């Protein structure tokens, strides 16, 4: 395979929000997370640098949706999943 869509790393990771196995990078430096201490955002406080990758299925952006900056509301994985499911679980991006 060559060109723009070449995949040098065939490893994929599961999205902790929707379960899709399409992430091309670990969501955070420490992945998978330890069982304790990762239940509240911002997750980078527990798991290290985020990938800033956007899940193609649910649209969660690691490092932004859980830590959006001043004035914006943080979303936990569970909160984002509940909102996404309530909207009918629409696919964020179709290839």
C-alpha positions in Angstrom: 0.0 0.0 0.0 1.4 3.4 -0.8 0.6 7.1 -0.8 -1.6 9.1 1.5 -3.4 6.2 3.2 -0.4 4.0 3.9 -0.4 2.4 7.4 3.1 1.9 8.8 1.7 0.8 12.1 -1.1 -1.7 11.8 -1.8 -1.5 15.6 -5.1 0.0 16.4 -6.6 0.9 19.8 -10.1 0.7 21.2 -11.9 3.9 21.9 -12.8 4.0 25.6 -16.0 6.0 24.8 -17.6 3.9 22.0 -15.5 0.8 21.8 -14.6 1.3 18.1 -11.2 -0.2 17.2 -10.1 2.5 14.8 -7.7 4.7 16.9 -4.2 4.8 15.3 -2.5 6.0 18.5 -2.8 5.4 22.2 -5.3 7.9 23.5 -2.9 8.8 26.3 0.8 8.0 27.1 -0.2 5.5 29.7 -2.6 3.1 27.9 -4.4 1.0 28.8 -5.2 2.9 32.0 -4.7 1.4 35.5 -7.9 0.3 37.1 -7.9 3.1 39.8 -7.7 6.8 39.6 -8.9 7.5 36.0 -12.6 8.2 36.5 -12.6 12.0 36.2 -11.3 14.3 33.6 -8.9 15.7 32.7 -7.5 12.3 32.0 -4.0 13.6 31.2 -3.5 14.3 34.9 -3.5 10.5 35.4 -2.5 9.1 32.0 0.0 11.6 30.6 0.1 13.4 27.3 -3.1 12.9 25.1 -2.9 12.0 21.5 -5.4 14.6 20.3 -6.7 12.0 17.9 -10.4 12.1 17.1 -12.3 8.9 17.2 -13.8 8.4 13.7 -16.8 6.6 15.2 -18.0 8.8 18.1 -16.0 12.0 17.6 -14.3 12.2 21.0 -11.0 14.1 20.9 -8.6 12.9 23.5 -7.1 15.8 25.3 -9.7 18.3 24.2 -13.2 16.9 25.0 -11.9 15.9 28.5 -9.9 19.1 29.0 -11.2 21.8 26.7 -9.8 24.9 28.4 -11.2 27.9 30.1 -15.0 28.3 30.2 -15.8 25.0 28.5 -17.3 22.0 30.2 -15.2 18.8 30.5 -16.7 15.5 29.4 -15.8 12.2 31.0 -15.9 9.1 28.8 -19.2 8.1 30.3 -20.8 11.5 29.9 -19.7 11.8 26.3 -20.9 8.2 25.6 -24.3 9.0 27.1 -24.8 12.2 25.0 -23.6 10.4 21.9 -25.9 7.5 22.5 -28.8 9.9 23.2 -28.2 11.4 19.7 -28.5 7.9 18.1 -24.8 7.1 18.1 -24.1 8.8 14.8 -20.8 8.0 13.1 -18.5 11.0 13.2 -16.7 10.5 10.0 -17.3 8.1 7.1 -14.4 7.1 5.0 
